[in-house]
Amino acid sequence: MREKIAIQGIEGSFHHQVAREYFGQEVLVDECRSFREVADSLLANRASGAVMAIENSTAGTILPNYALIDEHNLQITGEHYIPIYMNLMVLPGQKITDIKKVCSHPMALLQCQTFFKDYPKMQLIEDTDTAEVAKRIRQQNLKKVAAVASKAVASIYGLEILQEGIQTMKSNSTRFLVLSSKDTTPVSGANKASLKLVLENKRGSLVSILNIMRDFDLDMTKIQSVPVIDVPWKYAFFIDVLFNEEEEFQKVLEVLTGLTEELKVLGIYKNGLS
């Protein structure tokens, strides 16, 4: 029996693309309208795994997704990177000057800000999913409305691409996390870990943590501060590190445990860029 993977969006979405590349072209998906629904799908056992965007090279980090992973104790079991090419698409037969509204996921619109500065009369409307908008345009025969999505979406829903590659940064890419709601078997060949740290509110506490990571020869690839909701002006730090030997990494965790108010391992997995 094929496993089912929860994704944000529908067939043709970037999450669907990642699920197929990571789990295989014939993967079954549970299509969710929001990232919170993705987490709910895992917790309700509708899906055995999930893919969730966490950051884009142009638009930055999707902070609420860190909160979802932490709040529901989801496990990071892998990661996957894909290049993102945004395209402006409409029902066939229209010109770019006909377009009054452009609908897409907010991250997609954010990645195309420079392009839309040249079209100030276009109203940009945030929506749930890139592919969902394209599907709606086709089903409801919406004219003067454009979607921003991948070429695959245009092909699936029979839309015409008016402008290719409208993303601001032509080397634009997005990092996706692969998630599980249950404890999983250790990943063979793991060399990357995601951690959550809450530190004592005293000067130099973060520097001390970073120095320890340096002394143990860890390569920190990301650090992201997120407010601790119930404690004003207190922050949690989400940190990604690369390591060479997992045994040595476990020693680091032992040292860090004594220097933090909270230390949580969100996942130990393979570096998606290696």
N, C-alpha and C positions, 0 to 999 in steps of 0.2 A: 504494500500500500504506500503510495506516494505521500510524503509529508506536505502539510499545508503551511504556507508562510504568509504572515500578515504584512500588508503593505499600505502605505498612505497613498490613496489614489486608485486608479482603475487601469485596465489594459492600455499599454502605451505610455504610461507615466514613467518617470525616471526611476521610481521605486520598483516598478514592474521590471524594468530593464535590469536593475541590480539583482533582483531575485532570480531572474533567468540566468544571468552571468555567473552568479555565485552558487546557486543550487541546481542549475541545469535548465535547459530550454523548456522542458515539459513540466516544470514546477507548478503545483496548484497554489493559488493565492486567495487570501481572504481580503477583499477590497474594503478599506476603511476610509471614512471621510476625514478623519483627523488623526493626529499622532496619539491623542489620548485613546481613541478607539483602537489603535494598534496595540497599545499596552493592555487594554481591556480584552482584546482578542487572545492575547497570550495568557492572561490571568484566568480567563474562562475556558481555556484549553480548546478554543476553536482553531487555534494554530499552534504548531509545535515550535515555531521560530518566527522571527520578524526581521525586517530591515528598516532602519530609521536614519534619515539624514541628520547629521550632527553639525556639519560646518561646510561652508563654501569659500573658495579661495577669493571671491570678490565680495560677497555679502557678509561673510563672517559666521559666527557661531549661532546656532539655534538654541538659545539659552533654556527655553521651556523643556526641551528634550532631555537635558541633564536632570532637571527636576523630576521628570517622569521616570527616568531610569532609576534614580535614587529613591524616590517615593515608593515605588513598587518593587524594589530590590531585584530589578531585572539584571541578568548576567550578560556581559559582553563576551561573545564567543568568537568574534571575527570582525573584520572591517573590509571595505571595498571602495575603491575610488573610480569614478568615471568622469571623462570630459563632458562638459555641458555646453551644448550648442543650442541657443535659443533662436526660434524662427517665428516671424509674424505671419499668421495664416487666417484665411477667411473662406466663405463660400465662393466657389468659382465665379469668375466674371466681374469681380469688383476691383476697384483701383484703391491705392493707398489713400488718396484724397477723399474717398467715400467713407472712411472709417471714423466713427464718432466715439466708440467705446472699445477699450482693450481690457479683457478680463484674464486673470491668471493667478497662480499662487503668489503671495506677497514676496517670497524669496526670488521668484522668477522675474517679477517686475523690478525688484531692487537691482538685479543683476543687469538690467537693460536701461538704466536711468539715462545714460548719455544719449542713447538712440532717441528716446522719447522727448528729449529737450528740443529736438528739431521739429516736433509735432505737438505744440502746446495745446492745440484744440482737441486732441484725443483725451478722453477721460479715462484714467487708469483706475480699474476696479479690482480690488483684491477678492480672490475666490478660493475655493478649497483645494483645487488640483488643476494642473496644466491640462491633462488629458480630458478631465471631466468637462471643462469649458468647451473644448473642441467638439466633444460628443454632443453637447447641448446645442451648439451652433448648427450642427448638421441635423439633429432630430427636430429642432424647432424652426429650422430654416431662417436663422437670424441674420439679417443683412445689416450692414454698417457696424457690425461687431466683430472684433478680431480676437484670436487667442494667441498666446505665446507658449510655444511647446516645441517638442522635438520633431524631426522629420518623420519619424515613425508614426507619430500621432496624426500628422497630415495624411499619410498614406492609409492608415486604418479608418479614418472617418471622412475621407474624400474631400479634404480641404486643399485650397491652393495657397502655396507659400508666396507671399508678396515680397518678403525680404528675409534672406538667410543670415544667420550669424549675427544677430543684433545685440548679443551680450557685450558689455563694455570691455571686458578683458577677453581677448581671443584665446588665451590659455586657461580659461575658466574651468574649474573642476570642483566636484563635491565629494566629500567623504561620508560614507554611510557605515553605520554600525550594524552588525548582525547580533541579534538578541535572543535570549531564552528566558523563560520565567522560572526555570528549575536549575538546580545544581547539575552541572554537566561534567562529563569525564574530562580530565586534563587534556588540553590541546597539544598534540605531538609537535615538537619543534617550535613551541611558543617562544617569542622573544620580545613581546610588548605587553605592557600592563596599563590599565586605567585605574586611577586612585582618586578617592575623595578624602580630603584632609580638612579638619577643623582645628585651628591652632589657638593657643592661649593668647589673650589680648595683651601682649607685651612686646616691646620694641625688640626687633631682631629675631623674632620667632620664625618668620618665613625664611630669612637668610640662613638660619641654622639648618633648616630642612634642606634647602638647596645645596648647602655646603656638604651635607652628608651624602646627598645623591652624587655630587661631584666626586667625593672621596671614594665612593663605591663604583665609580666609572659608569654611572647611568647617564644615558643621553635623553634629556628631557625634550620632547617634541612639541609639547603644548602645556600651557597653564592658563586656566580660566577661573576667575573669581565669580562667585554667585552669592547673592545675599542670603543669609540665614533668616528665613521669614519671620520667626517669632522672637528674634533678638536684633533690635535696630543697630545698624552700623557694624554688624558682625558678618564675616564672610567665610564661606567654604571655598576651598580651592580644588578644582578638578585638574588632575595632572596626568599626562601620558608620558611614559618613559620606555626606552628601549634598553634591553639588558642582554648580556652574552650567556650567562649561566643562571638558570632558574634557582639553583641552590644558593648562589650569592645574592640573588634578589630577595629570597626569603629572609636572609640575614638582615638586609636593609629594612624589611618590614618589621622585624623584631626591634630594631633600633628606633624606627619612627614611631612605633606604638607607644614608647615611653615619652615621646616628645610632643604628642598631639592629644587634643581632647577627644578627637574621633578620627579613626583611620579605617577606611572601608575600601576593600578591593572590589572594583566594579567588574573586572574581567582580566584574564591573562590569555593572550591569543597571539596569532601570527601577525607581524607587520604587513599590512596590505601593499606597501610600496617596495617590498624586498623581492 
